[in-house]
Amino acid sequence: MLIYAVKRLSVAILVALTVSLLTFSMIYLSGDPAMALAGEAATQADIENIRRVYGYDQPIYVQYFDWLGNALKGNLGQSHYLNSPVSEVIFTRLPVTMILGASALSFGLLLAIPLGVLAAMRPNTLIDRFALGLAVIGQALPSFWFALIMIFFFGVALRWLPITGSDSWLNFVMPSIALGYYITPAVMRLTRAGMIEVLSSDYIRTARAKGLRPSIVLFKHALRNAIIPVVSLAAVQFGFMLGGSIVIETIFAINGLGQLAWESILRADLPMMQAIVLVLSCFYIILTLVADILNAFLDPRIRVS
């Protein structure tokens, strides 16, 4: 188990270094960053002064290693628009996005896994068709449109839930449902397919023949093996939620990392955009690593693959 974990950790570090290189190159995608900071009315002397102050006159590899070294120390640069440390702004907004992502993931899993299990236990029945119908609707329904529908009914017409802000847990109900329903189809179908395959296995028939209670056969023997691919999918989807919450946070005016990313794009705040991409990518890599190790714990066969 330890050797497998070390191998996965080595791969994760290499991926993180690649992501850092791509993230650093973002600042040059729009041309000379010194000219972008100086503005159209700046003189050549102003541009050269900005290039010297921000270190853009150094070789590219020197700039990269300086930026990477500062990032490892927690220094992600200075926001050009807010004129404050990027790390402080990000880690002020990050908890809101984490709460939203965790709530959305919990909603999606709590809806999809039971539906997948029920559909697998009763294939080709009304329950199975109902679960598959929900999956089709969830796959075809854009999250932003679903969010607007909920705002109209539950926020404007019925006035049950607040529309904007993040002051209480009620503010996260509609955003969590809109964001979490997005992962329901994939998780439900994967759970259903895994359960159908496992329930037809020889060891399940043996467990039933030994007289074990149906609940033990279902949850201890069947679901534990069928849930393994769901763990990896859930980790990947949680990473997508953190990065894809920009639309939902903008619709519901939630002051999180997604809203900050949108504001940074509008303001052309390159250091802030760099830092957000780097932080979200690192979260995605860490979640994938944790999912791989957890899968190896659940299924020992993965450790020797």
C-alpha positions as CSV (number, residue, x, y, z in Angstrom):
1,M,0.0,0.0,0.0
2,L,2.8,2.4,0.9
3,I,4.7,1.7,-2.4
4,Y,1.5,2.4,-4.4
5,A,0.8,5.6,-2.4
6,V,4.4,6.8,-3.1
7,K,4.0,6.1,-6.8
8,R,0.7,8.0,-7.0
9,L,2.3,10.9,-5.1
10,S,5.2,11.1,-7.5
11,V,2.8,11.3,-10.4
12,A,0.8,13.9,-8.7
13,I,3.9,16.1,-8.1
14,L,4.9,15.8,-11.8
15,V,1.4,16.8,-12.8
16,A,1.4,19.8,-10.4
17,L,4.8,21.0,-11.8
18,T,3.3,20.8,-15.3
19,V,0.2,22.7,-14.2
20,S,2.5,25.3,-12.6
21,L,4.4,25.8,-15.9
22,L,1.2,26.2,-17.9
23,T,-0.3,28.5,-15.3
24,F,2.8,30.7,-15.3
25,S,2.7,30.9,-19.1
26,M,-0.8,32.4,-18.9
27,I,0.6,35.9,-18.1
28,Y,2.2,36.0,-21.6
29,L,-0.8,34.7,-23.6
30,S,-2.1,38.3,-24.1
31,G,1.3,39.6,-25.2
32,D,3.8,41.7,-23.2
33,P,2.5,41.9,-19.6
34,A,4.4,45.2,-19.0
35,M,2.6,46.9,-21.9
36,A,-0.8,45.6,-20.6
37,L,-0.1,47.0,-17.1
38,A,1.2,50.3,-18.5
39,G,-1.8,51.0,-20.6
40,E,-2.2,52.5,-24.1
41,A,-1.1,56.0,-23.1
42,A,2.2,54.9,-21.5
43,T,5.6,55.9,-22.9
44,Q,8.4,53.5,-23.6
45,A,10.1,54.6,-20.4
46,D,7.0,53.8,-18.4
47,I,6.9,50.3,-19.9
48,E,10.6,49.7,-19.2
49,N,10.1,50.9,-15.6
50,I,7.2,48.5,-15.1
51,R,9.1,45.7,-16.7
52,R,12.0,46.3,-14.3
53,V,9.8,46.6,-11.2
54,Y,7.8,43.4,-11.8
55,G,10.9,41.5,-13.0
56,Y,9.7,41.0,-16.6
57,D,13.2,42.0,-17.8
58,Q,14.6,38.8,-16.4
59,P,14.9,35.6,-18.5
60,I,11.7,33.5,-18.7
61,Y,13.2,30.6,-16.7
62,V,14.3,32.9,-13.9
63,Q,10.9,34.5,-13.7
64,Y,9.3,31.0,-13.6
65,F,11.5,29.7,-10.8
66,D,11.1,32.9,-8.8
67,W,7.3,32.7,-9.2
68,L,7.2,29.0,-8.3
69,G,9.4,29.6,-5.2
70,N,7.2,32.4,-4.0
71,A,4.1,30.2,-4.7
72,L,5.5,27.4,-2.6
73,K,5.9,29.9,0.3
74,G,2.3,31.0,-0.1
75,N,3.2,34.3,-1.9
76,L,1.0,34.3,-5.1
77,G,1.8,37.9,-6.0
78,Q,0.0,41.2,-5.8
79,S,-3.4,41.9,-7.4
80,H,-3.1,44.6,-10.0
81,Y,-6.7,45.7,-9.5
82,L,-7.3,45.3,-5.7
83,N,-3.7,46.2,-4.8
84,S,-3.6,43.6,-2.1
85,P,-1.9,40.1,-1.8
86,V,-3.5,37.6,-4.0
87,S,-3.2,34.8,-1.4
88,E,-5.2,36.8,1.2
89,V,-8.0,37.5,-1.2
90,I,-8.2,33.9,-2.5
91,F,-8.2,32.3,0.9
92,T,-10.8,34.7,2.1
93,R,-13.1,33.6,-0.7
94,L,-12.1,30.0,-0.8
95,P,-14.2,28.7,2.2
96,V,-17.4,29.9,0.5
97,T,-16.7,27.9,-2.6
98,M,-15.6,24.9,-0.6
99,I,-18.9,24.9,1.3
100,L,-20.8,25.3,-1.9
101,G,-18.9,22.4,-3.6
102,A,-19.2,20.1,-0.6
103,S,-22.9,20.8,-0.3
104,A,-23.5,20.3,-4.0
105,L,-21.5,17.0,-4.0
106,S,-23.4,15.7,-1.0
107,F,-26.7,16.5,-2.6
108,G,-25.6,14.8,-5.9
109,L,-24.3,11.7,-4.1
110,L,-27.3,11.4,-1.7
111,L,-29.6,11.5,-4.7
112,A,-27.7,9.5,-7.2
113,I,-26.3,6.5,-5.2
114,P,-29.7,5.4,-3.7
115,L,-31.3,5.8,-7.1
116,G,-28.6,3.7,-8.7
117,V,-28.9,1.0,-6.1
118,L,-32.7,0.9,-6.4
119,A,-32.5,0.8,-10.2
120,A,-30.1,-2.1,-10.1
121,M,-32.2,-4.1,-7.7
122,R,-35.3,-3.6,-9.9
123,P,-34.0,-3.5,-13.5
124,N,-36.5,-2.7,-16.3
125,T,-39.1,-1.7,-13.8
126,L,-40.9,1.6,-13.1
127,I,-38.2,2.6,-10.5
128,D,-35.5,1.9,-13.0
129,R,-37.2,3.9,-15.7
130,F,-37.8,6.8,-13.3
131,A,-34.1,6.8,-12.2
132,L,-32.9,6.8,-15.9
133,G,-35.4,9.5,-16.7
134,L,-34.0,11.7,-14.0
135,A,-30.5,11.0,-15.3
136,V,-31.5,12.0,-18.8
137,I,-33.1,15.2,-17.6
138,G,-30.1,16.1,-15.5
139,Q,-27.7,15.5,-18.4
140,A,-29.8,17.6,-20.8
141,L,-30.6,20.4,-18.3
142,P,-28.0,23.3,-18.2
143,S,-27.2,24.2,-14.6
144,F,-27.6,27.9,-15.2
145,W,-31.1,27.5,-16.6
146,F,-32.1,25.2,-13.8
147,A,-30.8,27.8,-11.3
148,L,-32.9,30.5,-13.0
149,I,-36.0,28.3,-12.8
150,M,-35.5,27.7,-9.1
151,I,-34.9,31.4,-8.5
152,F,-38.2,32.2,-10.2
153,F,-40.3,29.6,-8.3
154,F,-38.6,29.4,-4.9
155,G,-37.1,32.8,-4.6
156,V,-39.5,35.2,-6.4
157,A,-42.9,33.5,-6.6
158,L,-43.0,31.5,-3.3
159,R,-40.3,33.5,-1.5
160,W,-39.1,30.4,0.4
161,L,-35.4,30.9,-0.2
162,P,-33.0,33.8,-0.5
163,I,-31.8,34.6,-4.0
164,T,-28.4,36.1,-3.4
165,G,-25.7,36.2,-0.8
166,S,-24.0,33.7,1.4
167,D,-25.1,34.8,4.9
168,S,-26.8,31.6,6.1
169,W,-27.2,28.0,5.1
170,L,-30.5,28.9,3.3
171,N,-28.4,30.8,0.7
172,F,-26.7,27.6,-0.3
173,V,-29.8,25.5,-0.8
174,M,-30.6,26.5,-4.4
175,P,-27.0,26.8,-5.6
176,S,-26.1,23.4,-4.1
177,I,-29.1,21.8,-5.9
178,A,-28.3,23.5,-9.2
179,L,-24.7,22.5,-9.1
180,G,-25.2,19.1,-7.5
181,Y,-27.8,17.9,-9.9
182,Y,-25.2,18.2,-12.7
183,I,-23.3,15.1,-11.4
184,T,-26.4,13.0,-10.6
185,P,-26.7,11.3,-14.1
186,A,-23.1,10.1,-14.2
187,V,-23.0,8.9,-10.6
188,M,-26.4,7.2,-10.9
189,R,-25.6,5.4,-14.1
190,L,-22.2,4.3,-12.8
191,T,-23.7,3.0,-9.5
192,R,-26.5,1.2,-11.4
193,A,-24.1,-0.5,-13.8
194,G,-21.7,-1.5,-11.1
195,M,-24.5,-2.9,-8.8
196,I,-26.0,-4.9,-11.7
197,E,-22.6,-6.4,-12.5
198,V,-21.8,-7.2,-8.8
199,L,-25.2,-8.6,-8.0
200,S,-24.8,-11.2,-10.7
201,S,-21.4,-12.3,-9.4
202,D,-20.7,-15.7,-8.0
203,Y,-19.6,-14.5,-4.6
204,I,-23.0,-12.7,-4.2
205,R,-24.8,-15.9,-5.0
206,T,-22.7,-17.7,-2.5
207,A,-23.4,-15.1,0.2
208,R,-27.1,-15.5,-0.4
209,A,-26.9,-19.3,-0.4
210,K,-25.1,-19.1,3.0
211,G,-28.2,-17.4,4.4
212,L,-26.8,-13.9,5.0
213,R,-29.4,-11.2,5.4
214,P,-30.2,-9.3,2.2
215,S,-29.1,-6.0,3.8
216,I,-25.6,-7.4,4.6
217,V,-25.3,-8.9,1.1
218,L,-26.4,-5.6,-0.5
219,F,-24.4,-3.1,1.5
220,K,-21.4,-5.0,2.8
221,H,-20.6,-7.2,-0.2
222,A,-22.2,-5.7,-3.2
223,L,-22.2,-1.9,-2.7
224,R,-18.6,-1.8,-1.4
225,N,-17.3,-3.2,-4.7
226,A,-19.7,-1.3,-6.9
227,I,-18.9,2.0,-5.3
228,I,-15.2,1.9,-6.1
229,P,-15.5,3.7,-9.5
230,V,-17.9,6.2,-7.9
231,V,-15.2,7.3,-5.5
232,S,-12.9,8.3,-8.3
233,L,-15.8,10.0,-10.2
234,A,-16.9,11.9,-7.1
235,A,-13.4,13.3,-6.5
236,V,-13.1,14.4,-10.2
237,Q,-16.6,15.9,-10.1
238,F,-15.8,17.8,-6.9
239,G,-12.8,19.3,-8.6
240,F,-15.0,20.3,-11.5
241,M,-17.5,21.8,-9.1
242,L,-14.8,24.0,-7.6
243,G,-13.7,25.2,-11.0
244,G,-17.1,25.3,-12.6
245,S,-18.9,27.2,-9.8
246,I,-18.2,30.5,-11.5
247,V,-21.5,30.4,-13.3
248,I,-23.6,29.4,-10.2
249,E,-21.8,31.9,-8.0
250,T,-22.3,34.7,-10.5
251,I,-26.1,33.9,-10.8
252,F,-26.6,33.8,-7.1
253,A,-24.1,36.6,-6.3
254,I,-22.2,34.3,-3.9
255,N,-18.9,36.0,-2.9
256,G,-16.7,32.9,-3.5
257,L,-13.8,31.9,-5.7
258,G,-15.9,31.5,-8.8
259,Q,-17.2,35.0,-8.5
260,L,-13.6,36.2,-7.9
261,A,-12.5,34.5,-11.1
262,W,-15.2,36.2,-13.1
263,E,-14.3,39.6,-11.7
264,S,-10.6,38.9,-12.4
265,I,-11.4,38.1,-16.0
266,L,-13.4,41.3,-16.4
267,R,-10.6,43.4,-14.8
268,A,-7.8,41.6,-16.6
269,D,-6.2,40.9,-13.3
270,L,-3.5,38.5,-14.5
271,P,-1.9,37.6,-11.1
272,M,-5.3,36.8,-9.6
273,M,-6.3,34.7,-12.6
274,Q,-3.0,32.8,-12.4
275,A,-3.4,32.1,-8.7
276,I,-7.0,30.9,-9.0
277,V,-6.1,28.5,-11.8
278,L,-3.1,27.2,-9.8
279,V,-5.1,26.8,-6.5
280,L,-8.1,25.0,-8.2
281,S,-5.7,22.8,-10.2
282,C,-3.8,21.8,-7.0
283,F,-7.1,20.9,-5.3
284,Y,-8.1,18.8,-8.3
285,I,-4.7,16.9,-8.2
286,I,-5.0,16.4,-4.4
287,L,-8.6,15.1,-4.8
288,T,-7.6,12.7,-7.5
289,L,-4.7,11.4,-5.4
290,V,-6.9,10.8,-2.4
291,A,-9.4,9.0,-4.6
292,D,-6.7,6.7,-6.0
293,I,-5.4,5.8,-2.5
294,L,-9.0,5.3,-1.2
295,N,-9.7,3.0,-4.1
296,A,-6.6,1.0,-3.4
297,F,-7.7,0.6,0.2
298,L,-11.1,-0.6,-0.9
299,D,-9.9,-2.9,-3.6
300,P,-6.4,-4.5,-2.9
301,R,-6.2,-5.6,-6.5
302,I,-5.5,-2.0,-7.6
303,R,-2.3,-1.9,-5.6
304,V,-0.6,-4.5,-7.8
305,S,-2.0,-3.2,-11.2
